[in-house]
Amino acid sequence: MRFPMQLIKTANGCIATTKTTPSDITPEWFRESFWRQRQAITGSSTGRYITWFVQYDQQQWVLRHYWRGGLMEKFSKDAYLFTGSNRTRAVAELALLEKLYLQGLPVPRPVAANVERFGLWYRADILIERIAGAQDLVAILANTPMSDTQWQQLGAQIAEFHRCGVYHADLNAKNILLSGNQFYLIDFDRGSEKIPLKIWQQANLDRLLRSFNKEQGKQPALAFNAQCWQWLMAGYNRVNPLA
């Protein structure tokens, strides 16, 4: 994948940078302790693991470590087999984000990624821009419903990603943010570009629907129902018809 990225060698691996990455970045920037010592941690998000919000000059960033899930988590929390820097999850996600960002798609601006090797394995982290004033859909729908226009706008936005061949490996309600009137997709770990085919696009939408239903199972008052999904699909099909 070609994009404005440079791999800078470090003592134990590399840092992947974009044209806007600060020139003095070091592996320490990818550690929570670095920002805590500078009193630059502005918050955090807690899911399975903690994601840190940090401030650099006037910029707000998100620092995320790559953790394993599923069966492999039982063997290692965060170690991945190293098969080349460009194939690491952090560098691949940075590359995809940079390409989508430059195309004008609503994703966070990527900052940099760090890969640290140990033997045949590696650990990784990524820094991305924090989207100002954004909340994920679960947080929003727990407090207020979205209008039919907003649901259709969301559907149209997802359809635009699909029309461009963008596959989101974990399209769920928490990986969709709303800031003002703009929806964003976040967390493109294991995402990729594919030939636009209805089979994977439909599977992506099915995953999103399962996510909404799962969240509603946890929060029965969540402002989501079958009509909301119909509105979303109406917006989607206007841009990228599946029928």
C-alpha positions in Angstrom: 0.0 0.0 0.0 1.5 3.3 -1.1 1.0 6.4 1.0 3.0 9.2 2.6 4.6 7.1 5.4 8.1 6.6 6.6 9.4 3.8 8.7 11.9 5.0 11.2 14.2 2.4 12.8 14.4 2.3 16.5 16.4 0.2 19.0 13.8 -2.5 19.1 11.7 -2.0 16.0 10.3 0.9 14.1 7.9 3.9 14.2 5.6 4.5 11.2 5.1 8.2 10.6 3.0 10.3 8.2 3.8 13.8 6.8 2.2 15.4 9.9 3.9 13.3 12.6 6.1 15.5 14.9 9.7 15.0 13.9 10.9 14.4 17.5 8.7 11.4 18.1 10.3 8.5 20.0 9.0 5.1 21.2 8.4 6.6 24.7 5.5 8.6 23.2 3.6 5.3 23.0 3.7 4.7 26.7 1.1 6.0 29.2 3.9 6.9 31.6 5.4 9.4 29.2 2.2 11.5 29.1 1.5 11.1 32.8 4.9 12.5 33.7 4.1 15.5 31.6 0.6 15.8 33.1 -0.8 15.5 29.5 -3.3 12.7 30.0 -6.8 14.3 29.5 -8.9 11.2 30.0 -9.4 7.6 29.1 -11.9 5.1 27.7 -12.4 1.8 29.4 -13.6 -1.3 27.4 -11.8 -4.6 27.6 -8.6 -2.5 28.1 -7.8 1.2 28.7 -7.4 3.7 25.8 -5.7 6.9 26.8 -6.5 10.5 25.7 -3.4 12.7 25.6 -2.6 16.3 24.6 0.3 17.3 22.4 0.6 21.1 22.1 -2.9 22.0 21.1 -3.7 18.6 19.6 -5.8 15.9 21.3 -4.7 12.4 20.5 -5.8 8.8 21.3 -3.2 6.3 22.4 -4.2 2.7 21.9 -2.3 -0.5 22.6 -2.9 -3.7 20.5 -4.4 -6.4 22.6 -5.2 -10.0 21.6 -8.7 -11.3 21.8 -10.4 -14.7 21.4 -8.6 -17.9 22.0 -5.1 -16.5 21.4 -5.6 -14.2 24.4 -5.2 -17.2 26.6 -1.7 -17.7 25.4 -0.6 -14.0 25.1 -2.2 -10.7 25.9 -0.4 -8.6 23.3 2.3 -10.5 21.5 2.0 -11.1 17.7 4.1 -13.1 15.3 6.4 -10.7 13.4 6.4 -11.3 9.6 7.5 -7.8 8.4 7.0 -4.3 9.6 4.4 -3.5 6.9 2.3 -6.5 8.0 2.1 -5.5 11.6 -1.4 -4.6 12.7 -0.4 -1.1 13.8 1.4 -0.1 10.6 -1.3 -1.7 8.4 -4.0 0.3 10.3 -2.0 3.5 10.1 -1.6 3.0 6.3 -5.3 2.4 5.8 -6.3 5.3 7.9 -3.9 7.7 6.1 -5.3 6.6 2.8 -8.9 7.0 3.8 -8.2 10.4 5.5 -6.5 11.7 2.4 -9.5 10.6 0.4 -11.7 12.7 2.6 -13.6 9.9 4.3 -14.6 10.6 7.9 -12.0 8.8 9.9 -9.6 10.0 12.6 -6.3 11.6 11.3 -3.5 9.1 11.9 -0.5 10.3 13.8 2.0 7.4 14.1 2.4 3.8 15.0 5.1 2.0 17.0 6.3 -1.6 16.7 8.6 -3.2 19.2 10.1 -6.6 18.5 11.3 -9.3 20.8 12.5 -12.4 19.1 9.9 -13.7 16.7 7.2 -11.5 18.2 6.2 -7.9 18.4 4.0 -5.6 20.4 2.4 -2.4 19.0 0.7 0.9 19.7 -1.0 3.6 17.6 -1.6 7.3 18.0 -4.5 8.9 16.2 -6.3 12.2 16.5 -9.2 12.4 18.9 -12.4 13.7 17.2 -13.6 16.7 19.1 -17.0 16.4 20.8 -17.6 12.9 19.5 -19.6 10.2 21.3 -20.1 6.6 20.2 -23.6 5.6 19.2 -24.2 3.4 22.2 -23.6 6.4 24.5 -25.8 8.6 22.4 -28.7 6.2 22.0 -28.7 5.5 25.7 -29.8 9.0 26.3 -31.6 10.3 23.2 -33.0 8.9 20.0 -31.7 9.8 16.6 -34.0 11.2 13.9 -34.9 9.3 10.8 -32.7 11.7 8.8 -29.7 10.9 11.0 -30.2 7.2 10.6 -30.4 7.6 6.8 -27.3 9.8 6.9 -25.5 7.0 8.8 -26.6 4.4 6.3 -25.4 6.6 3.4 -22.1 7.1 5.1 -21.5 3.4 5.6 -22.5 2.8 2.0 -19.9 5.3 0.8 -17.2 3.4 2.7 -18.4 0.2 1.1 -18.7 1.7 -2.4 -15.0 2.7 -2.0 -14.2 -0.9 -1.1 -13.4 -0.2 2.5 -13.9 -3.2 4.8 -14.2 -2.6 8.5 -13.4 -5.8 10.4 -15.3 -4.8 13.5 -18.2 -2.6 12.4 -20.2 -2.1 15.6 -22.2 0.6 17.3 -19.3 1.6 19.5 -17.0 2.1 16.5 -19.3 4.7 15.1 -18.9 8.2 16.5 -21.1 11.3 16.0 -19.7 14.8 16.4 -22.1 17.5 15.5 -23.8 16.4 12.3 -20.9 14.1 11.1 -20.6 10.4 11.6 -17.1 8.8 11.8 -15.8 5.3 11.7 -13.0 4.4 14.1 -10.8 1.4 15.0 -9.7 0.0 11.6 -7.6 -2.8 13.1 -7.6 -5.7 10.6 -9.5 -3.4 8.2 -8.7 -3.6 4.5 -9.6 -2.5 1.0 -11.5 -5.1 -1.1 -13.2 -5.3 -4.4 -16.7 -4.0 -3.7 -18.8 -7.1 -3.5 -22.3 -7.4 -2.0 -21.4 -10.6 -0.1 -18.9 -9.0 2.3 -20.9 -5.7 2.4 -24.0 -7.5 3.5 -22.0 -9.5 6.1 -20.6 -6.2 7.4 -24.1 -4.8 7.8 -25.3 -8.0 9.5 -22.5 -7.6 12.0 -23.6 -4.0 12.7 -27.2 -5.1 13.2 -26.1 -7.8 15.7 -24.1 -5.2 17.6 -27.2 -2.9 17.9 -29.3 -5.9 19.1 -26.6 -7.0 21.6 -26.3 -3.5 23.0 -30.1 -3.2 23.3 -30.1 -6.6 25.2 -27.8 -4.9 27.7 -29.8 -1.7 27.8 -33.5 -2.3 27.0 -34.1 1.5 26.9 -31.5 2.0 24.1 -33.2 4.1 21.4 -33.0 1.4 18.6 -35.6 -0.7 17.0 -36.5 -2.2 13.6 -37.7 1.1 12.2 -34.3 2.6 12.9 -32.6 -0.1 11.0 -35.0 0.4 8.1 -34.1 4.0 8.0 -30.4 3.2 8.0 -30.8 0.7 5.2 -32.9 3.2 3.2 -30.0 5.6 3.3 -27.5 2.9 2.5 -29.4 1.6 -0.5 -29.6 5.1 -2.0 -25.8 5.2 -2.3 -24.9 1.5 -2.7 -28.0 -0.7 -3.5 -27.6 -4.3 -2.3 -30.7 -5.6 -4.0 
